[in-house]
């Protein structure tokens, strides 16, 4: 009985010691995760955020949303702990400096909350009289473009005019300029100022992109056509989409007559034609091109067995009047009769066998229109933009794109657009809950085909809910190409957005990245408590517990803890033990 009592007392003491140790560990963890701050916080080392505003002429476009319609663009850069606001005041421009008859009070100011690429800082368009072009000119007018970059060390300064690269007339320091004339036969002119940095990356700033409409007696004119192709699982090549530039149509009574060389049956489409007047385009998707219900007879299925080159000519009719035609050339690959091999998970030998020029070479960037959102309805909307660029010299394909939303953010259904066209979530978007957040995957039935130097742009919206964490929240994007990537790191990108109680008064804590401790998770806290109880039960009841308690009690660590505890619980015994230890050391 005495032996059992002694063991019980030892077990009780061991349980108390273990409990104290675990309690101290818990306190230390809480202090570490919630009290200690990084040195960077003390130094207030904040990144910078650039926002902007622009002016539009309501006689040209009524609503904000397309920065290319700007005629004045102002930027403002602040540290990320502050709210970024830019100011655009039409009164800063004299009346006689504008080529518009619109009253000053009617001009609109639009806001861009976040601008990722600001290397091209400003671009102004003026006519032959030196007046600022607000968005519309006559075909006989001049367009004099001047763009300003943030530094003069860039290379390959270029203007892109309706996708055609044009060398500037002048390059003076960080400014380039060009006089543009002869706009007969087109309804609008898109102008982009760009260059390359030291790494060879293309500068692509929304600040230096403009679209100018042309006043002309010709209602609309066909100016170009793009036909994209994709290879099917059976080896055949199909047309994935056709887009025709026609200017701003005022009628929806549109027909397209397709003819081919080498000769195939002429096809006339009257249904499933998507008209986008704001962009000046009409288009048809793969599903519509291969559906006989949209044509007077047959469909693009007549091309199923074709291989080699093919010229496609599209004649556009508006209200049964021919407004013009355009031709493009596409390549139909030879049909591969061999069974396709699974491209996933290639072996190291297979990767080595693929030359670098054959690997995919995509880069991805991510931006968000708002630098700060709140957790209240009306101020909690975040609009994200994903831009994927094909750096390869040949067309390449993308299987899917995955986006991991920040904690507490939710995707807004049916908010996705791809290259400016709205898509249905049911056909391409999959949203999967991940804890208190979501993972979004865009995956078409057939891989996207991106032309050389072409881009795939996805825009979508999300909202910050009450479970979002105040502070800087990261949003990550991952691109999944069909081919093995040349640089896997280039397929990932992320962007930060601030969640604050009041975006006009961001606190110091809200301007930092939120840190979460191991005890934030309810399940972790429960498991930790169960572990403590289980340890105590084993020590007190099980025979193995007695063995463990004896080892703990006889250990050097336990002796030191017990000795130091005497300093508080029994000072007399502490000094007696201390004296005995000193004498034993002397001996």
FENLIN-V621409 format. One record per backbone hydrogen bond with DSSP energy under -1.0 kcal/mol. NH is the residue of the N-H (numbers start at 1). CO is the residue of the C=O. E is the energy in kcal/mol with one decimal. If there is no record, write none. Layout:
NH;CO;E  NH;CO;E
This chain:
5;1;-2.6  6;2;-2.6  7;3;-2.4  8;4;-2.5  9;5;-2.7  10;6;-2.7  11;7;-2.9  12;8;-2.5  13;9;-2.7  14;10;-2.8  15;11;-2.6  16;12;-2.4  17;13;-2.6  18;14;-3.0  19;15;-2.7  20;16;-2.6  21;17;-2.6  22;18;-2.8  23;19;-2.4  24;20;-2.7  25;21;-2.5  26;22;-2.3  27;23;-2.5  28;24;-2.7  29;25;-2.4  30;26;-2.4  31;27;-2.6  32;28;-2.5  33;29;-2.7  34;30;-2.0  35;31;-1.9  36;31;-1.7  43;39;-1.5  45;40;-1.5  46;44;-1.4  49;78;-3.3  51;76;-2.6  52;112;-2.7  53;74;-2.2  54;110;-2.1  55;72;-1.8  56;108;-2.0  60;57;-2.4  61;57;-2.3  69;66;-2.3  70;67;-1.8  71;55;-1.8  74;53;-2.7  76;51;-2.1  78;49;-2.5  80;47;-3.5  82;79;-2.1  92;89;-1.9  93;90;-1.9  97;94;-1.9  98;95;-1.3  99;132;-2.4  106;103;-1.8  107;104;-1.4  108;56;-1.9  110;54;-3.2  112;52;-3.0  115;50;-2.7  121;148;-1.8  122;148;-1.6  124;146;-2.3  126;144;-2.2  127;131;-2.3  130;127;-1.9  132;97;-3.6  133;125;-2.9  137;213;-2.3  141;138;-1.8  143;180;-2.3  144;126;-3.6  145;178;-3.0  146;124;-2.0  147;176;-2.6  148;122;-3.0  149;174;-3.1  150;119;-2.5  155;196;-2.7  158;194;-2.7  159;166;-2.7  160;192;-3.0  161;164;-2.9  162;190;-2.5  164;161;-1.7  166;159;-3.5  169;177;-2.1  170;177;-1.6  172;175;-2.6  175;172;-1.9  176;147;-2.3  177;170;-2.0  178;145;-2.0  180;143;-2.5  183;139;-1.1  186;183;-1.5  189;212;-2.7  191;210;-3.0  192;160;-2.1  193;208;-2.2  194;158;-2.7  196;155;-3.0  197;201;-2.0  200;197;-1.9  203;195;-2.8  208;205;-1.0  210;191;-2.5  211;68;-2.2  212;189;-2.7  213;135;-2.9  214;187;-2.7  215;137;-2.8  223;245;-2.7  226;243;-2.8  228;241;-2.4  230;238;-2.4  232;236;-3.5  235;232;-1.8  238;230;-2.8  240;228;-2.7  241;228;-1.2  242;284;-2.2  243;226;-2.7  244;282;-3.3  245;224;-2.5  246;280;-2.5  247;280;-1.6  254;252;-1.5  255;317;-2.2  256;269;-2.3  257;315;-2.7  258;267;-3.7  259;313;-2.3  261;311;-1.8  267;258;-2.3  269;256;-3.2  270;294;-1.9  271;294;-1.3  274;283;-2.8  276;281;-2.8  280;276;-1.4  281;276;-1.9  282;244;-2.3  283;274;-1.9  284;242;-2.1  286;240;-1.4  289;285;-2.4  290;286;-1.8  291;288;-1.2  294;291;-1.8  295;292;-1.4  296;268;-1.9  300;289;-2.4  302;299;-1.7  303;300;-1.8  304;301;-1.8  306;303;-1.6  308;332;-3.8  310;330;-2.2  311;261;-2.7  312;328;-3.0  313;259;-2.6  314;326;-2.8  315;257;-2.4  316;324;-2.4  317;255;-2.8  318;321;-2.6  319;253;-2.7  321;318;-1.4  323;316;-2.5  326;314;-1.7  328;312;-2.3  330;310;-2.5  332;308;-2.9  351;347;-2.2  352;348;-2.3  353;349;-1.5  358;355;-1.4  360;484;-1.9  363;389;-2.1  364;490;-1.2  365;387;-2.1  367;385;-2.0  369;383;-2.9  373;498;-2.9  374;379;-3.0  379;376;-2.0  382;462;-3.1  384;460;-2.4  385;367;-2.8  386;458;-3.3  387;365;-2.4  388;456;-2.6  389;363;-2.9  390;454;-2.4  391;361;-2.9  396;450;-2.3  398;448;-1.9  399;480;-2.4  400;480;-1.5  401;442;-1.9  402;478;-3.1  403;440;-3.1  404;476;-2.8  405;438;-2.0  408;436;-1.2  409;406;-2.0  410;463;-2.4  412;461;-2.5  415;412;-1.3  417;459;-2.2  418;421;-2.8  419;457;-3.4  421;418;-1.8  423;416;-1.8  427;424;-1.3  429;425;-1.8  430;441;-2.4  432;439;-2.8  434;437;-2.6  437;434;-1.9  439;432;-2.5  440;403;-3.0  441;430;-2.4  442;401;-2.7  443;428;-2.6  448;398;-2.2  450;396;-3.4  453;390;-2.2  454;451;-2.6  456;388;-2.6  458;386;-2.4  459;417;-2.3  460;384;-2.0  462;382;-2.5  463;410;-2.5  464;380;-2.0  465;408;-2.8  468;465;-1.7  471;499;-2.3  472;512;-2.4  473;497;-3.0  475;495;-2.3  476;404;-1.3  477;493;-2.9  478;402;-2.9  479;491;-2.1  480;400;-2.7  482;397;-1.9  486;360;-2.8  490;487;-1.5  491;488;-1.6  492;489;-1.4  493;477;-1.7  495;475;-1.7  497;473;-2.3  498;371;-2.2  499;471;-2.4  500;373;-2.3  505;502;-1.7  511;507;-1.1  512;509;-1.3  520;517;-1.5  525;521;-1.9  526;522;-2.1  527;523;-2.6  528;524;-2.3  529;525;-2.0  530;526;-2.5  531;527;-2.3  532;528;-1.8  533;529;-2.2  534;530;-2.9  535;531;-2.3  536;532;-2.2  537;533;-2.5  538;534;-2.4  539;535;-2.0  540;536;-2.1  541;537;-2.5  546;542;-1.2  547;543;-2.0  548;544;-2.5  549;545;-3.1  550;546;-2.5  551;547;-2.1  552;548;-2.3  553;549;-3.0  554;550;-2.4  559;555;-1.9  560;556;-2.1  561;557;-2.4  562;558;-3.0  563;559;-2.6  564;560;-2.5  565;561;-1.9  566;562;-1.2  568;565;-1.4  569;565;-2.8  570;566;-1.5  574;570;-1.9  575;571;-2.2  576;572;-2.0  577;573;-2.9  578;574;-2.3  579;575;-2.2  580;576;-2.4  581;577;-2.3  582;578;-1.8  583;579;-2.1  584;580;-2.3  585;581;-1.8  586;582;-1.8  587;583;-2.0
